[in-house]
Amino acid sequence: MRVAVEGCGHGTLHAIYASLQKTCQVQGWEGVDLLIIGGDFQAVRNSYDLNAMSVPAKYRAIGDFHEYYSGTRVAPYLTLFVGGNHEASNHCWELYYGGWVAPNIYYMGAANVVNFGPLRIAGLSGIWAGYDYKKPHHERTPYGPDDVKSIYHVRELDTRKLLQVRTQVDVGISHDWPKKIESFGDYQQLFRFKPYFKSDSESGKLGSPAAKYVMDRLRPKWWFAAHLHCKFSAIVNYEQEANLDSARSPIKEAALSEQVKNVQNGKEIDLDDEMGELSNGDVPDRTAKTQNDDEIDLDMDDAASTASEPTVTAAIPSPDVKQISEESNAVPSELRCQLPASFTRPTPLPAPPVSHPEAITNKTTHFLALDKCLPGRKFLQILVVDPISESATTHSTTSNRLTYDKEWLAITRAFRKINPLASPVPFDRGEAHYRPLIEAEEAWVEENLVKTDKMVVPENFEITAPMYDPRVGLQPKEHPREYTNPQTVAFCEMLGMENFFNAGEEERVARMVNAPPPGDYGYGGRGKARGGRGRGGGRGRGRGTGRGRVYG
């Protein structure tokens, strides 16, 4: 299957599609089967959505997506994307379980597994922030400065559900890089290209532990990511590299470098922008510098990069995870004993260790991260992806249709009583607890959905928010409204579960009445309160607007 992979979207759909179409013309192809975008897609429907996106007001742009949302244009290829840290977060919130943001453009939701023809694809949205990992998805419109910065942080509950998958997948997608993935590629060249990555890597701050947990569990043939605005490839061999720290060694370096080079083989077309024109017809500038002084990196979420990692139960094997220190905010024992019983911290249930699922047999994962769509950048690549998984549904996989995944639907039903918006989030009870529940739900899915031929994802996109009106401008003084998406309603009804994303109109009106006007939240949240370091250690000035290590 011919799959195109794009790094960060950043609202440049016209240029991305134009580059793909030009390449297909040059190669004599009718097209590609699928386009995957690794986040920062920016599904901005109108000016109000910009108030829900973590971008400084002076850098806001409406982007291209609104034309696909309104129907002015139609995506020429089926497009899948995960969420990043620069999204119209209110739009993504409507589609927590996944859904169409426009005809032929599908958002994977907070976490998901879907099938496209013979390919089984898993996705995890968001970036890492240890202090938000075990929280619920508490953010609701109207968003405050902290909400705009935290809503895109990956949550443990979504990661936990992906870690229940026990059968092979073909492709994994995340916005953030899996932690320590740089150890399995040419990290020396990476550090020459992005020098500030080195200290972050050595201190363990580079990449997402959550994405690492999922990649190490699912072991897909391919894992795609974006976020760090550079092209990087790596190979993880799970037979040879049981100890992940052992990957980086001088003895293995030459052989590893050669392996990684071989990831790009005759089946792959490296597009960056070498093959085509931009959407305005201009030929990309081949002489452009890789980095220039006018380029703006918008990720000022420095707190996310420095937060500690959470304690992980035995159900999530990870030898390098640090435990959060509680000494700094510990309550003295003499005061704690005076508190009511309701203030007692609940004790998490122990999760018994489990072996790696026998049905996940792949031993080698090819990792590929790509840049954002700019002239002179390596932002797009075409690969031929052969499936290694067995079809999870009984329908024919000869036609390239997007279908639900039987095992994932069973996992979703098994967790259906947990409200992802409410606090506290129940403790992880371990795979041994969830496995029989999921097996029972698989029988339900087989009987009610597979046998009744309801596994094809319906093309049921509907417009929910108003379409873009240029007269409003890019800095409206109103928050975006919260909408109930009919796709989420239909999905919950199909699985027989409560829709937690369907608040009453009275509640929504009440939330908006007393809301302060939207502000410039691009540098907001924790970073603004203490003067930003940037990501991982650059020095900032004033109110967090200093130029540090900023990843988009």
C-alpha positions in Angstrom: 0.0 0.0 0.0 1.4 3.4 -1.0 1.4 5.7 2.1 2.5 9.3 2.2 3.7 10.6 5.5 3.9 14.3 6.5 5.5 15.8 9.6 3.7 18.8 11.2 0.8 20.1 9.2 0.6 23.7 10.5 -2.4 24.4 8.4 -0.7 24.1 5.1 -3.0 21.5 3.4 -2.9 23.2 0.0 0.9 22.9 -0.2 1.0 19.4 1.1 -1.6 18.1 -1.3 0.0 20.0 -4.2 3.4 18.4 -3.5 1.8 15.0 -3.4 -0.1 15.5 -6.6 3.0 16.8 -8.4 5.0 13.8 -7.3 2.4 11.4 -8.4 2.4 13.0 -11.9 6.1 12.7 -12.1 6.1 9.1 -11.0 3.1 8.2 -13.3 0.9 7.2 -10.3 -2.8 7.8 -10.0 -2.2 8.9 -6.4 -1.4 7.5 -3.0 -3.7 5.3 -0.9 -3.3 7.2 2.3 -1.8 10.4 3.8 -0.7 10.4 7.4 0.0 13.8 9.1 1.8 13.6 12.5 0.0 16.4 14.3 -0.2 20.2 14.5 -2.8 19.7 11.8 -4.8 22.8 12.9 -8.4 22.0 12.0 -9.4 25.6 12.4 -13.0 26.1 11.2 -13.3 29.8 11.9 -11.7 32.7 13.7 -13.1 31.7 17.1 -11.3 28.4 17.0 -8.0 30.3 17.0 -8.8 31.3 20.6 -8.5 27.6 21.5 -5.1 27.1 19.9 -1.8 27.5 21.7 -0.3 30.1 19.3 0.6 33.7 20.2 -2.0 36.0 18.8 0.4 37.9 16.6 1.4 34.7 14.8 -2.2 33.5 14.2 -3.2 32.5 10.7 -6.5 31.0 9.6 -4.7 28.4 7.5 -6.2 26.2 4.7 -8.4 23.8 6.6 -11.5 25.9 6.7 -11.9 25.5 2.9 -12.1 21.7 3.3 -14.5 22.1 6.3 -16.9 24.3 4.3 -16.8 22.1 1.3 -15.0 24.6 -1.0 -12.3 22.0 -1.5 -12.2 18.2 -0.9 -9.1 16.4 0.2 -7.8 14.4 -2.8 -6.5 11.5 -0.6 -7.8 10.0 2.6 -6.0 11.8 5.3 -5.4 10.6 8.9 -3.9 12.7 11.6 -3.2 12.7 15.3 -3.3 15.8 17.5 -0.3 17.8 18.4 0.3 20.9 20.6 -0.9 23.5 18.1 -4.5 22.4 17.4 -8.0 23.9 17.4 -8.3 22.0 20.6 -12.1 22.6 21.0 -12.7 20.9 17.6 -10.6 17.9 18.6 -12.4 17.8 21.9 -15.7 17.1 20.1 -14.1 14.0 18.5 -12.4 12.4 21.5 -13.1 8.9 20.1 -12.1 10.0 16.6 -14.0 11.2 13.6 -14.2 13.2 10.4 -13.1 16.9 10.7 -14.0 17.3 7.0 -14.9 14.9 4.2 -12.0 12.5 3.6 -10.0 13.9 6.6 -10.1 11.8 9.8 -8.9 12.7 13.2 -7.7 9.7 15.3 -9.0 11.1 18.6 -7.0 11.1 21.8 -6.1 7.4 21.2 -7.4 5.0 18.6 -6.8 1.9 16.5 -8.4 1.7 13.0 -8.1 -0.4 9.9 -7.5 0.9 6.4 -7.7 -1.9 4.0 -5.2 -4.5 5.2 -3.3 -1.9 7.4 -4.0 -1.7 11.2 -3.1 1.8 12.5 -2.7 3.0 16.1 -2.5 6.6 17.1 -1.8 8.6 20.2 -2.4 12.4 20.3 -0.7 15.1 22.3 2.7 15.7 23.8 4.2 14.7 27.2 3.8 16.7 30.4 4.4 14.6 33.5 2.3 16.9 35.8 -0.8 16.4 33.7 -0.4 12.7 32.7 -2.6 11.2 35.4 -5.3 14.0 35.2 -8.6 13.7 33.4 -9.4 15.7 30.3 -10.8 18.5 32.5 -10.5 21.4 30.1 -13.7 22.8 28.8 -14.5 26.0 26.9 -14.1 28.8 27.6 -10.5 28.0 28.0 -8.2 29.9 30.4 -4.5 30.3 29.9 -3.6 27.1 31.6 -6.3 25.1 29.8 -5.0 26.1 26.4 -1.6 24.8 27.3 -2.7 21.6 29.1 -5.5 20.3 26.8 -3.0 18.8 24.4 -1.0 16.9 27.0 -1.3 13.2 26.7 -3.2 11.4 29.5 -2.5 8.1 31.2 -6.1 6.9 30.7 -5.7 7.1 26.9 -2.3 5.5 27.1 -3.6 2.7 29.3 -6.2 1.7 26.8 -3.6 1.4 24.0 -1.5 -0.7 26.3 -4.3 -3.3 26.5 -3.9 -4.1 22.8 -2.7 -7.7 22.5 -2.5 -8.2 18.7 -0.2 -7.0 16.0 -0.5 -3.5 14.4 1.2 -2.3 11.3 1.6 1.5 11.9 1.9 3.6 15.0 1.5 7.4 15.0 2.3 10.0 17.6 3.1 13.7 17.5 5.9 13.5 20.2 8.8 11.2 19.6 9.0 8.1 21.8 11.5 8.6 24.5 15.0 7.4 23.8 14.3 6.8 20.1 17.3 8.9 19.2 19.5 6.2 20.7 18.5 3.9 17.8 19.4 6.2 15.0 22.3 8.5 14.0 22.0 10.6 17.1 25.4 12.3 16.5 24.2 13.7 13.2 20.9 14.7 14.9 22.8 16.6 17.7 24.9 18.4 15.0 21.7 19.5 13.3 19.8 20.3 16.5 22.6 20.9 19.1 20.2 21.6 22.0 18.7 18.1 21.7 21.9 16.6 23.2 21.5 17.9 26.7 17.8 17.0 26.7 18.6 13.5 25.5 21.3 13.0 28.2 19.0 14.3 30.9 16.0 12.2 29.8 13.9 15.1 28.8 13.7 14.4 25.1 10.7 12.6 23.9 7.5 11.1 25.4 7.5 8.2 27.8 3.9 7.6 26.9 4.7 7.2 23.2 7.6 4.9 24.2 5.3 2.7 26.3 2.9 2.3 23.4 5.6 1.7 20.8 7.3 -0.9 22.9 4.0 -2.7 23.6 2.6 -2.6 20.0 5.9 -3.0 18.2 4.5 -1.9 14.8 6.5 -2.2 11.6 6.4 1.5 11.3 6.2 4.4 13.8 5.7 7.9 12.5 6.1 11.2 14.5 6.7 14.9 14.0 6.9 17.7 16.6 10.7 18.4 16.6 10.9 19.9 13.1 13.5 17.7 11.6 13.8 14.4 9.6 15.2 11.5 11.7 15.0 7.8 11.2 15.8 4.9 13.5 15.5 1.2 13.8 14.5 -0.6 17.1 15.3 -4.3 17.1 13.5 -5.8 20.1 15.5 -9.0 20.0 18.9 -7.4 20.0 18.1 -4.3 22.1 16.4 -5.6 25.2 18.2 -3.0 27.2 17.4 0.3 25.6 20.4 2.1 27.1 22.7 -0.4 25.3 21.7 1.0 21.9 24.1 3.9 22.2 27.5 2.4 22.2 30.6 3.1 20.0 30.9 -0.5 19.1 27.4 -0.6 17.6 27.5 2.9 16.1 28.8 2.1 12.6 26.5 -0.8 12.1 23.5 1.1 13.4 24.2 4.1 11.2 24.3 1.8 8.2 21.1 0.1 9.2 19.3 3.4 9.5 20.5 4.5 6.1 19.0 1.3 4.7 15.6 2.3 6.0 15.3 4.4 2.9 15.2 1.8 0.2 13.9 1.4 -3.3 10.3 1.2 -2.1 10.4 4.7 -0.7 10.2 8.2 -2.3 11.7 10.9 -0.2 9.6 13.9 -1.1 10.6 16.8 1.2 9.7 19.4 -1.4 12.1 18.2 -4.1 9.4 16.7 -6.3 6.8 19.4 -6.6 5.7 22.9 -6.4 4.0 24.8 -3.5 0.3 25.5 -3.7 0.8 29.0 -5.1 2.8 27.6 -8.0 6.2 28.7 -6.8 9.1 26.4 -7.0 10.6 25.8 -3.5 13.8 27.5 -2.8 16.5 24.8 -2.7 19.0 27.3 -1.3 17.0 28.1 1.8 18.7 27.7 5.1 17.5 24.9 7.3 16.9 27.4 10.1 16.5 31.1 9.7 16.1 34.0 12.1 12.6 34.8 10.9 11.2 31.3 11.6 9.0 31.2 14.7 8.8 28.0 16.8 5.6 28.2 18.7 6.0 25.6 21.4 6.8 27.6 24.5 5.6 24.8 26.8 8.8 24.6 28.7 7.1 23.2 31.8 6.1 20.1 29.8 9.7 19.4 29.0 11.0 19.6 32.5 8.2 17.8 34.4 9.1 14.6 36.2 7.7 11.3 35.0 5.1 9.5 37.0 5.4 6.3 38.9 4.5 3.5 36.5 2.9 0.2 37.7 4.2 -3.1 36.6 1.5 -3.2 34.0 3.6 -0.6 32.0 7.1 -2.0 31.8 9.7 0.8 31.6 13.0 0.4 33.3 14.0 4.1 32.9 11.0 5.8 34.5 11.7 8.0 37.5 9.5 8.3 40.5 8.0 11.7 41.4 9.5 13.1 44.5 6.9 14.3 47.0 9.2 15.6 49.6 8.7 19.2 48.4 5.0 19.3 49.0 4.5 16.5 51.7 2.0 17.2 54.5 3.5 16.7 58.0 2.2 13.5 59.6 0.9 15.4 62.7 -1.3 17.5 60.4 -2.3 14.6 58.2 -3.7 12.6 61.1 -6.1 15.5 61.9 -7.7 15.5 58.5 -11.0 13.8 57.8 -10.9 10.3 56.3 -12.0 11.7 52.9 -8.7 13.5 52.7 -6.8 10.2 52.9 -4.8 9.5 49.8 -6.2 6.3 48.1 -3.7 3.4 47.8 -3.3 2.3 44.2 -4.0 -1.4 43.5 -0.9 -3.4 42.6 -0.8 -4.5 39.0 0.6 -8.0 38.5 3.4 -8.2 35.9 2.4 -9.8 32.6 4.4 -11.2 29.7 4.5 -9.6 26.3 1.5 -10.7 24.2 2.3 -13.8 22.1 0.2 -12.4 19.1 2.6 -9.3 18.8 5.4 -11.0 17.0 7.2 -8.2 15.1 10.7 -7.7 16.3 11.8 -4.6 14.3 10.2 -1.2 14.3 11.2 1.5 11.8 10.9 5.0 13.1 10.5 8.0 10.9 10.0 11.6 12.0 9.6 14.4 9.4 9.7 18.2 9.4 7.0 20.8 8.8 6.0 22.0 5.3 8.4 24.7 4.4 10.8 25.2 1.4 14.0 23.3 1.7 12.7 21.1 4.5 12.2 17.3 4.5 8.6 17.3 5.4 7.0 14.5 3.2 7.9 11.0 2.3 6.1 8.2 0.4 6.6 4.6 1.4 5.2 1.3 0.4 3.9 -0.3 3.6 3.2 -4.0 3.6 0.9 -5.3 6.3 2.2 -7.7 8.9 -1.0 -7.8 11.0 -4.0 -10.1 10.5 -7.3 -8.5 9.7 -9.2 -7.6 12.8 -12.6 -7.7 11.1 -14.4 -10.2 9.0 -15.2 -7.8 6.1 -13.1 -7.9 2.9 -9.9 -5.9 3.1 -9.5 -5.7 -0.7 -11.2 -2.3 -0.8 -9.5 0.5 0.8 -12.1 1.6 3.3 -11.6 3.0 6.8 -13.0 0.5 9.3 -13.3 0.2 13.0 -11.0 -2.2 14.8 -12.7 -5.1 16.7 -10.2 -5.3 19.5 -10.1 -1.5 20.0 -13.9 -1.3 20.1 -13.9 -4.0 22.8 -11.3 -2.0 24.8 -13.4 1.1 24.5 -16.4 -0.7 25.8 -14.5 -2.2 28.6 -13.5 1.3 29.8 -16.9 2.8 29.0 -17.9 3.5 32.6 -14.8 5.7 33.2 -15.6 9.4 32.5 -12.5 10.8 30.8 -13.5 14.3 31.9 -14.0 13.6 35.6 -11.6 13.5 38.5 -10.2 11.4 40.0 -9.1 9.1 37.2 -9.4 5.5 38.5 -6.1 3.7 39.1 -4.7 1.3 36.6 -5.7 -2.1 37.8 -3.4 -3.9 35.5 -3.7 -6.0 32.4 -4.7 -9.1 34.3 -7.8 -7.3 35.5 -8.8 -5.8 32.1 -8.1 -8.8 29.9 -11.2 -10.8 30.8 -13.4 -7.7 30.5 -12.0 -7.0 27.1 -12.5 -10.6 25.9 -16.1 -10.5 27.0 -16.6 -7.2 25.1 -14.9 -8.7 22.0 -17.7 -11.3 22.0 -20.2 -8.4 22.2 -18.6 -6.6 19.3 -18.5 -9.8 17.2 -22.2 -10.4 17.8 -23.5 -6.8 17.5 -21.2 -5.1 15.0 -19.1 -7.6 13.0 -21.9 -10.0 12.2 -24.3 -7.1 11.4 -21.7 -5.5 9.0 -21.3 -2.3 11.0 -17.5 -2.1 11.1 -17.1 0.4 8.2 -16.5 3.9 9.6 -19.6 5.8 8.3 -18.9 8.9 6.2 -21.1 11.0 8.5 -19.3 14.3 8.7 -21.5 17.2 9.6 -20.7 20.9 10.1 -21.0 21.9 13.7 -19.4 25.2 14.2 -19.9 28.3 11.9 -17.8 28.5 8.8 -15.0 31.0 8.4 -16.0 34.6 8.0 -13.0 36.9 7.2 -14.9 39.9 8.5 -14.5 38.6 12.0 -10.7 39.0 11.9 -8.1 36.7 13.5 -8.4 38.0 17.1 -12.1 37.9 18.0 -13.1 38.9 21.5 -15.3 35.8 22.0 -14.5 32.3 23.0 -15.5 29.4 20.7 -18.6 27.7 21.7 -18.8 24.0 22.7 -20.7 21.8 20.4 -22.0 18.2 20.6 -20.6 16.4 17.5 -23.2 14.0 15.9 -20.3 11.6 15.1 -19.5 11.2 18.8 -23.2 10.7 19.5 -23.5 8.0 16.9 -20.3 6.3 18.0 -21.4 6.1 21.7 -24.9 4.9 20.6 -23.3 2.2 18.5 -21.2 0.9 21.5 -24.1 1.4 23.9 -22.2 3.8 26.2 -22.8 7.2 27.7 -21.6 10.2 25.8 -19.7 12.3 28.3 -19.1 14.9 25.6 -22.7 16.0 25.4 -23.3 18.7 28.0 -26.7 20.4 28.2 -27.2 23.8 26.6 -27.9 25.5 30.0 -24.6 24.3 31.3 -22.7 25.6 28.3 -24.4 29.0 28.4 -23.6 29.3 32.1 -20.0 28.6 31.5 -19.8 31.3 28.8 -21.6 34.0 30.8 -19.0 34.6 33.4 -16.0 33.9 31.2 -13.3 36.6 30.9 -12.5 37.7 27.4 -10.0 35.5 25.6 -6.4 36.5 26.0 -3.1 36.0 24.2 -2.5 32.5 25.5 0.3 31.5 23.2 2.9 31.8 25.9 0.4 31.3 28.7 0.0 28.7 31.4 2.9 27.7 33.7 5.6 29.1 31.4 4.2 32.7 31.5 4.0 32.7 35.3 7.7 32.1 35.8 9.5 33.4 32.7 10.0 30.7 30.1 13.2 28.6 29.8 12.0 27.4 26.4 12.2 23.6 26.1 14.9 21.9 28.1 17.1 24.7 29.2 17.5 27.8 27.1 17.5 31.1 29.0 14.4 33.3 28.7 13.6 36.9 29.7 10.6 38.6 31.2 7.3 36.8 30.9 8.4 33.7 29.2 9.0 35.0 25.7 12.8 34.3 25.7 14.2 32.1 23.0 14.9 28.8 24.5 14.7 25.3 23.2 11.3 25.4 21.5 9.8 22.6 19.6 6.7 23.1 17.5 
